[in-house]
């Protein structure tokens, strides 16, 4: 059975430099893996074939900004994957999942655009509250709804 997830990425820090969440996302999509903390809620529930949406939450950009299909169970990060990790918090993560497909979109789909249509946001006073975690399970309906708002390149 396929599950649907939102994977959240935020701005990263590298010494005194900020790496925008959108840049971190592009790198993860290019390398077709997502770094995870092995202690994060839901990490052990992700399975091959699951569908994911990428949500960026950074100073300069917020919203759904890509999608992918999980290819592996969560596993210890490989040395090659570790080589591609830049900045905190990802440098502290020890697990990852690989993607069979992954894409980043040019423009994000904002919460305000989709809020009225998503069950995960109904009856919420604060739209951002459900996105405080890093791995969030959503319904297939919410997944499909968000994809319908995708902007053409």
N, C-alpha and C positions, 0 to 999 in steps of 0.2 A: 504494500500500500504506500502510495506516494504521500509525503508530507510537504507542507509549504512553510517557508521560513523567511524572516527578514534578518539579514546580517547587517549589523550597524558598524560603521567606521567613523571615527572622529579624527580631528586634527591630531597630528603626532608632533612630538618634540625631539629635536636632535640638537643637543647642547643648547645654544641660545636661538636656534632657528625653529620656525613652525613649518611643518609640512602639511599643506591643506589636505583635508579628508578626500577631496576629489583626486588629488595626485596619488594618494595612498591607494584609492580604489583602482585607478588606471593601472598601477603597478601590479596589483593583485590579479586583475583581469588578464593582463598581458602574460603573467606567469601561471595563470590558471590554478591558483590555490588561495586559500583564506587561512590566515593564522588565527589560532584560537587559544584561549586559556583552558587547560584541561579541567579546571574547577568551575568553569562557567555553567550556569543553569542551562539545561537542554543540550549540552555538547554531546552527550552519549546517545541522544535520540536522532541525530542526523544520520541518514542512510543514503547509499547510492541510489540515484534516480530521483531524489527529492529535488524540488524546485525552490530556488531562492531569489529574493529581491535584495538589492543592495541599497542601503539607506545611508546617506552621508549626513553627518551632523557636525558641521564645522562653523567657524566664525564667519566665513564668507559664503557658505553654501549649505543649504539644508533641503533634503528631499530624497525621493527614490531616484536612483541614478543608474540602474542596471539590473541585469538578471543573469541567472546561471542554472546549470544542472549539476548536482553533486555526483562525482564519479567514485569516491572512496568513503569508507568509514573514517571517522576522526582517528588520526594516528600521530605518533610522535613526529615532530618536524624533522625533515631530512637536512643534512648539511647543505645541500643545494638550495633548499627553501630558506634556510637560515641566512644564507649569503644574500638573499634578496630583501631581507627585512631591514628597514631603516627606521629608527626613531621609536620612541615610547608612545603608547604602551606595547606595541607589537614585539619589541625586542625582549620583553619579559614573557611572551607567550611560548608555550612548549608543544602545542599540537597544531594540526592543520587538517583541512579537507581539500581534495583536489576537485577540479571541475572538468567535465567532459565538454561543456560549453560555458562560455562566460562573455558577457558584453557590458560595456559601460556606455551610457547614453550621453549625448552632448549637453542636454538640458535636463535638470531635475524635475520631477513631478512633486510639487509641494503638498504638504499635508492639507493646506487650505483648499487646494483643488479637489481633493478626493475625500475629505473628511465626512461629508454628508452621505457618502455611499459605502463607507467601510464599517463593518460590524465591530471591528476592534476599537473604533473611535466613538461609537454611539454612546450617548449619555456621559461623555467625558467633558469636564469643564476645561481641562488643559490638554490640548492635542498632543503635546510632546511626551506626556507621562508614560505611555506604553513603550516608548523608544529609549528608555533609560538603560535597558539591558543590552546585551550584544547579540543574542540569538533569541528571536521571538517567533513563536509558532503562530501562524495565521491560517484562516480557512482558505480553501480553494477558491471560493467566491471572492474573497478580498484580494487574493493574488490576481485573479482574472480581471477584476475591476481596475486594479492599479495598472495592469498592462494595457488596458483600453485607453488610458490617458497618455500613453507613451507618445512623445513628440517625434515626428519624422526628422531624419537628419537633414 
